[in-house]
Amino acid sequence: MLKLALRNLFRNPGRTLMTLASIVFGVVSLILSGGFVQDVYEQLAEALIHSQSGHIQVSRAGFHARGTRNPENFLIEDPEGIRRTIRQQPGVADVMARISFSGLLSNGRTDWPIVGEGVEPEKEAALGSQLRITSGEQLAADQPNQILVGDGVARTLGLHTGDQVTVLLSTAEGALNSIDLRVVGTFQSFSSDFDARAVRIPLVAAQESLGTRGANSLVVALQQTDQTNEALRGLRQRIDTRIFEVLAWPELNPFYEGVVAVYERQFGVLQVIILLLVLISVANSVNMSAFERVGEFGTMMALGDRGGALFRLLVVENVLLGSGGALVGVVLAVLLALAISAIGIPMPPPPDANVGYTAHIRIVPRVLVEACLVGFSATVVAALLPAWRIARIPVAEALRQNQ
């Protein structure tokens, strides 16, 4: 039957190629769109990790939910002890302390409310590969009286590199304090809202101004992003979670979960549309082929073949067709993905962002398998109804088609 099915496919090469083209188109579309969506996920994740949150953050319990208004109530008094504990976890590349504060930034003429962070400059420069310095330079560890401001802050106050500014903030005891700083640069992160309020100063300057040696969070940078879940489990076992919260980057960036949910639904709809297109196209081709051969099937039944044998023959033909089309589609999609990725796809800034990026088509094994199964399944399912009808045609009626 396999040999006969192969011979039948090559009897009408035009129709066979047309059906194969439909299957290949569907498989290629699914793989390219799935690879593009996966690239969006990964680039967005890396942008958030390397511009703001790091892979994991350790802070006092409740800091991320309630500590933004009064970070002085959520200080880690012994950040060095927690840092040593974190470093024991395999896969940790570095650990950096941050302290948060809010206040007013003044250029001598105008005040602007800001959300600030005291950071360790060298460590943050290594983590912040997605934090783009648009003018000036990064903070220096040996220059405590420096400030790095977001692009939005710089535009609002008309700040440039070298300008002197004053930050007015509250100490941990509630007293007001001011610190004079020199602008060394401006930055762009993934979020334009963040850049409109954010400033960074060296950790030692922030601690001195706030009157504390503590920190609000310890940011963990891992060697690989795919180690996040394993490191998260390990750190939650090493650190007392009744006192501290250990959160991974998806929990720190709820915006990411919303983007993924939207794209998952869109990709699901796309899969259904492509499946229907392949089904309709293949079903049309199979119907035409099957009913053009009714006389041939009548002769086979007159010679002793039963309807079940004809049903199996048509199904085997489409199994071969679906397998071939799916495999060709996978190979072609991989080649196209590599070619497109070598060129890159320039993308505009996403919503709430001010930095564009270059997209690629990622080759994802799961997407390859799913697309292959969709192409194969659609072809086989499209053949079932025509094969069932052919198998039920009376012999005499089928033989009349030979006249």
Residue pairs with C-beta under 8 A, 6 or more apart in sequence:
1 309
1 312
1 313
1 316
2 316
2 320
4 313
5 313
5 316
5 317
5 320
6 320
8 313
8 317
9 16
9 317
9 320
9 321
10 16
12 289
15 285
15 288
15 289
16 321
18 285
19 281
19 282
19 285
19 286
19 321
19 325
19 379
20 321
20 324
20 325
20 328
22 277
22 278
22 281
22 282
22 285
22 325
23 278
23 282
23 321
23 322
23 325
23 326
23 329
23 375
23 378
23 379
24 325
24 328
24 329
24 332
24 375
25 278
25 329
26 274
26 275
26 277
26 278
26 329
26 371
26 374
26 375
26 378
27 325
27 326
27 328
27 329
27 330
27 333
27 371
27 372
27 374
27 375
28 329
28 332
28 333
28 336
29 270
29 274
30 270
30 271
30 274
30 367
30 370
30 371
30 374
30 375
31 329
31 330
31 333
31 334
31 337
31 367
31 368
31 371
32 333
32 336
32 337
32 340
32 361
33 267
33 270
34 267
34 364
34 367
34 370
34 371
35 337
35 360
35 361
35 362
35 363
35 364
35 367
36 345
36 359
36 361
36 362
37 263
37 266
37 267
38 362
38 364
38 367
39 359
39 360
39 361
39 362
40 259
40 263
40 359
41 259
41 260
41 263
42 362
43 357
43 359
44 190
44 256
44 259
44 350
45 225
45 249
45 256
46 130
46 225
47 130
47 190
47 355
47 357
48 190
48 249
48 253
48 255
48 256
49 55
49 130
49 225
49 249
50 127
50 128
50 129
50 130
50 131
51 128
51 130
51 131
51 189
51 190
52 189
52 190
52 191
52 194
52 252
52 253
53 219
53 249
53 252
53 253
54 96
54 127
54 219
54 220
54 221
54 249
55 220
55 221
55 222
55 225
55 227
55 228
55 231
55 248
55 249
56 219
56 220
56 222
56 228
56 231
56 232
56 235
56 246
56 247
56 248
56 249
57 64
57 217
57 218
57 219
57 220
57 246
57 247
57 252
58 76
58 82
58 86
58 217
58 218
58 220
58 235
58 239
58 244
58 245
58 246
59 67
59 74
59 76
59 216
59 217
59 218
59 244
59 245
59 247
60 67
60 74
60 75
60 76
60 216
60 243
60 244
60 245
61 241
61 242
61 243
61 244
61 245
62 74
62 245
63 71
63 74
63 216
63 217
63 245
64 245
64 247
64 252
66 74
67 73
67 74
67 100
67 216
68 100
68 102
68 115
69 102
71 99
71 100
71 101
71 102
71 216
72 170
72 171
72 172
72 210
72 212
74 216
75 99
75 172
75 212
75 214
75 215
75 216
76 82
76 214
76 215
76 216
76 217
76 218
76 244
77 213
77 214
78 214
79 97
79 214
79 215
79 218
82 218
82 239
82 244
83 95
83 97
83 218
85 238
85 239
86 92
86 95
86 218
86 220
86 235
86 238
86 239
87 95
88 238
89 231
89 234
89 235
89 238
90 231
90 234
91 222
91 223
91 224
91 227
91 230
91 231
92 220
92 221
92 222
92 223
92 231
93 221
93 222
93 223
94 123
94 126
94 127
94 220
94 221
95 218
95 219
95 220
95 221
96 119
96 120
96 123
96 124
96 127
96 218
96 219
96 221
97 120
97 203
97 215
97 217
97 218
97 219
98 117
98 118
98 119
98 203
98 215
98 216
98 217
98 218
98 219
99 117
99 118
99 203
99 206
99 207
99 210
99 212
99 214
99 215
99 216
100 115
100 116
100 117
100 118
100 216
100 217
101 115
101 116
101 117
101 118
101 169
101 170
101 206
101 209
101 210
102 113
102 114
102 115
102 116
102 169
103 113
103 114
103 116
103 167
103 168
103 169
103 170
104 111
104 112
104 113
104 114
104 167
104 168
104 169
105 111
105 112
105 113
105 114
105 149
105 153
105 157
105 165
105 166
105 167
105 199
106 112
106 165
106 166
106 167
106 168
107 157
107 158
107 159
107 163
107 165
108 164
108 166
110 156
110 157
111 168
112 153
112 156
112 157
113 197
114 153
114 167
114 197
114 198
114 199
115 197
115 198
115 199
116 167
116 169
116 198
116 199
116 200
116 201
116 206
117 198
117 199
117 200
117 201
117 206
118 200
118 201
118 202
118 203
118 204
118 205
118 206
118 207
118 210
119 139
119 200
119 201
119 202
119 203
120 141
120 202
120 203
121 138
121 139
121 140
121 141
121 202
122 141
123 221
124 131
124 139
124 200
125 138
125 139
126 221
127 219
127 221
130 189
130 190
131 187
131 188
131 189
132 187
132 188
132 189
132 355
133 148
133 185
133 186
133 187
134 151
134 185
134 186
134 187
134 188
135 154
135 160
135 161
135 185
135 186
136 148
136 161
136 183
136 184
136 185
136 186
137 184
137 185
138 148
138 184
138 185
139 146
139 147
139 148
139 184
139 185
139 200
139 201
139 202
140 146
140 184
140 202
141 202
143 184
143 202
144 201
144 202
144 204
144 205
144 208
145 179
145 180
145 181
145 182
145 205
146 181
146 182
146 183
146 184
146 201
146 202
146 205
147 165
147 167
147 181
147 182
147 183
147 184
147 199
147 200
147 201
148 183
148 184
148 185
148 186
148 187
148 199
148 200
148 201
149 159
149 165
149 183
149 185
149 186
149 187
149 198
149 199
149 200
150 186
150 187
150 188
150 189
150 194
150 195
150 196
150 197
150 198
150 199
151 186
151 187
151 188
151 195
151 354
152 192
152 195
152 196
152 197
153 159
153 186
153 195
153 196
153 197
153 198
153 199
154 160
154 183
154 186
156 196
157 165
159 165
159 183
159 186
160 183
161 183
161 184
161 185
161 186
162 182
162 183
163 182
163 183
164 180
164 181
164 182
164 183
165 180
165 181
165 182
165 183
166 178
166 179
166 180
166 181
167 178
167 179
167 181
167 199
167 201
167 209
168 176
168 177
168 178
169 176
169 177
169 178
169 179
169 209
169 210
170 176
170 177
171 177
171 209
171 210
171 211
171 212
172 210
172 211
172 212
173 211
175 211
177 209
177 210
177 211
179 201
179 205
179 209
181 201
181 205
187 195
187 200
188 195
188 354
188 355
189 195
189 198
189 355
190 353
190 355
191 352
191 353
192 349
192 352
192 353
192 354
193 352
195 354
203 215
207 213
207 214
207 215
220 231
220 235
222 228
222 231
228 248
228 249
229 248
232 246
232 248
235 246
236 246
239 246
249 256
250 256
250 257
255 352
259 350
271 370
271 374
274 374
275 374
275 378
278 374
278 375
278 378
278 379
278 382
279 378
279 381
279 382
282 318
282 321
282 378
282 379
282 382
282 383
283 382
283 383
283 385
283 386
286 314
286 318
286 382
286 383
286 386
287 386
290 314
290 386
290 387
290 389
290 390
291 386
291 390
294 390
294 393
294 398
294 401
295 398
295 399
295 400
295 401
295 402
297 310
297 390
297 393
297 398
298 393
298 395
298 396
298 397
298 398
298 399
298 400
298 401
298 402
299 399
299 402
300 309
300 310
301 307
301 310
301 395
301 398
302 395
302 399
307 390
307 391
307 392
307 393
308 391
310 387
310 390
310 391
311 387
311 388
311 390
311 391
314 383
314 386
314 387
314 390
315 380
315 383
315 384
315 387
317 383
318 379
318 380
318 382
318 383
319 376
319 379
319 380
321 379
322 375
322 376
322 377
322 378
322 379
322 380
323 376
325 375
325 376
325 379
326 371
326 372
326 373
326 375
326 376
326 379
327 372
329 371
329 372
329 375
330 368
330 371
330 372
333 368
333 371
334 363
334 368
336 361
337 361
337 362
337 363
338 363
340 360
340 361
341 360
341 361
341 362
344 358
344 359
344 360
345 358
345 359
345 360
345 361
346 356
346 358
346 359
347 356
347 357
347 358
347 359
348 356
349 355
349 356
